[in-house]
Each structure stands twice: as structure tokens, then as C-alpha cells.
Amino acid sequence: MERIGFVGLGKMGLPMCRNLLKAGFRLTVYNRSQGAVETLVREGAKKVASPAAVAEVSDIVLTCLPDIPAVEQVYLGPNGIMTRLHTGQIVVDHSTVSPRTSRSLYEAAKAKGAGFLDAPVSGGPAGAQGATLTIMVGGDAD
């Protein structure tokens, strides 16, 4: 089973992670504030110290972040996902960002030999809790 990493444990990310754990996935998480991290650790997740560390130990990295500056920092910052991303990995961004931001992240992932999917979600926190989110996915067909 794939090793899943998740960055961004807010109103959407925390319940999404809980559902991944319930489904039996091995989950590694990172968040700036530690409250949600500690909650998920008690439920079976592993925690790491940076987005880069999430990428280092995951086959698939999921993110759900509040805005473009947060997305850029998590992906492109000095301890960002792109610093440890490698061939064969897949990154899925559930944040709501501009097409320009998504294309930029797609190109950065592609340069590392990784896949990138832009996958904003609809359904709000209730949908995240109930595992009923609608996910609109954009990326390469393969």
C-alpha cells in the first residue's frame, strides 16, 4: 500500500486525514500548528518536522492549504516539498489556487520526474468529515 503524506491539517485536511487512517493508509503528516498533528498521531499517523520530510517518506503527497502564499511556501520554500520530491512520486494539491500557481507547481514537479494533480475539493468540512467530497482533478491523463 502506498505511503501517503499530508500537509495542511485545517478544517478540511484534518477530517480528510482521519478518513485516510480509517481506510488503513499509512499516513505521515505536517502542519505549522501542532494541535491537529498530535490528534492524528494519537489516531495512528506519523509526524515529521517539515513539508520536505513529508515528501521524503511518501509515495503520494497531498496538500490542502488556505491560500496561494501558503501553497508557495509549502511547495517551493527552503523546506518545501519540491526540495525532496523525486521520480515516480505523485503530488495532489487540494488547495483552491490560481491556474498560474497550479501550472507552476506542475512544471516544478515534472522537472523532478514526479506527477502533479490540481484537485480542489467541494463539499466543505461536512463533506470532508463524511468522506463525500467532490474532487475536480486536472493533470496529465496518465
Buried (B, 14 or more C-beta within 10 A) or exposed (E): EEBBBBBBBBEBBBBBBBBBBEEEBBBBBBBBEEEBBEBBBEEBBBBBEBBBBBBBBBEBBBBBBBEBEBBBBBBBBEBBBBBBBEEEBBBBBBBBBEEEBBEBBBEBBEEBEBBBBBBBBEBEBEBBBEBEBEEEEBBEEE
